[in-house]
Structures are given as structure tokens and as C-alpha cells.
Amino acid sequence: MTAKVLGVFSLGLPSTQQCGINLIRDKQMITPIPKIKGVKLKIPIDKDVTPVNQHARRAPIALLDRVEEKLDELLKADIIEHVNGHSAWVSPIVVICKDNGEIRLCVDMRQANKAVKRENHLMPTFEDFLPQLRHAKVFTHLDVKNAFHQIELDPACRHITAFITHGGMFCYKRLMFGLSYAPEMFQKVMEQMLSQCTNTINYIDDIVVLLRQKNARI
């Protein structure tokens, strides 16, 4: 019943459904992406690395309207914010066209990543998961939606993510893809969150819940 109320479960043939599940019909319905409570990351930046202020890469004229729409979506979702004034670090964007006709805005962080101090956190491998998988009988896979964007960045370090477009300059308020610091840090946060949840393992935003055989031990 709860799943039906939330709109994530529906009964009946597709032709009998009055509305789609999780379908956003109006762009005005875009709301801020939730944040993981109690977590605000500060990117460690090497101040000995000279900041690089790069020029904008012009997107194809045919895609300019869609780039503006995507920027507007990111603003409404509270993922990015406007940068007013000077920024020592500025990176360009790359517009990627998906197979479904939509676009993805990617920030070229290669120069900025040179100043980012990587997190010293060991990323797990499949061999690390084997002891827990050995006695598992049933598996459930969960994928965290908008995973990185659920972690807020400390305002003091957001300048390292600044990027320039034909519509102005922006920076990220949330953890972003392309940042060398991101995978290890997100893995660490998820491991801490799931530490009290028995029979769960995760690799970045992929979580596996295990049902073990009776009397099985790790």
C-alpha cells in the first residue's frame, strides 16, 4: 500500500494506467536533490599548485538552448550556483549528446584535479567481497540515484569546481563527477553509513543486500 501511495508501484496493464511512475511532466516540478544529513565535504586543495583559469569552449549553436535548459535544471536541483566575480580556478565544459537525444554537461577537471589531494581510502575489490558473498542465498541490488550529488560541498572549497559557459560562470554545491577526489570519498561515506547495517556491501553507489543461509558464518 505504501509503495502505491508513493507512486513507485502500480497494478494493471500499461494501457490502464492514467499516469507514469516517477514521471516529471513539468520542468517547474524540479526540486532540490536531498542531502545526506550531517555530511559536508571539504576538498583538500594543494595551495602550492598554481590555479589555472581556462577559457570557455563554445558549444555547437544547435545545442545552446539545451545547454541553458540543463544549467537551469542543475540550479533548480541545488547542484550548482552562480559565481559572481573573479575565480582563480575556472574549467571549461564539454557537451555530450546521449543516444536518447538528451545532453550531459561534463566539466573538464584535468587541470583542477592537479591541485586536489586524493583521499587515502582503499577502494574494495571483488576479492574483498567474497567472504561475505560465500554464504549468501538471495541478493538484492540497490542503486543510489544522483549519488554524488547527495553530498554537499563546503563553501570554502567550491571554487575549485568553477566552470564557465556561454551563460556565465558556475560552481558545484555538491560532490561532482570528474573530481578525482569523489569516488574514494563517496565510498568512505557510504561505508560509514552502512557500517551498522548487517549483510550489506557497497561499491560506490551500488549496494548489495544479502540474505544468508541459516547458521552461516563469515
Number of C-alpha atoms within 10 A of each C-alpha: 8 8 9 11 9 10 14 11 12 14 8 7 7 10 6 8 11 7 10 12 13 10 8 10 10 7 11 9 10 16 13 14 18 13 16 14 9 8 13 15 19 14 24 13 16 13 9 7 12 13 17 15 18 14 13 17 14 14 15 9 9 8 13 16 10 15 22 14 14 16 19 15 18 18 19 18 16 20 22 23 18 13 17 9 6 10 18 12 18 27 26 19 20 16 18 13 12 9 7 6 7 11 16 14 13 15 20 18 20 12 17 22 18 15 20 18 13 18 15 10 11 9 13 14 9 9 8 10 13 12 12 15 21 13 17 18 11 11 14 10 12 12 12 11 11 12 19 19 22 22 25 24 20 15 14 10 15 23 18 24 26 24 27 21 20 12 10 11 20 23 21 25 22 24 28 25 16 15 19 19 19 18 21 18 22 20 20 18 16 18 17 11 11 14 12 9 11 10 16 19 21 18 19 22 17 15 17 17 17 19 16 18 12 9 6 9 10 10
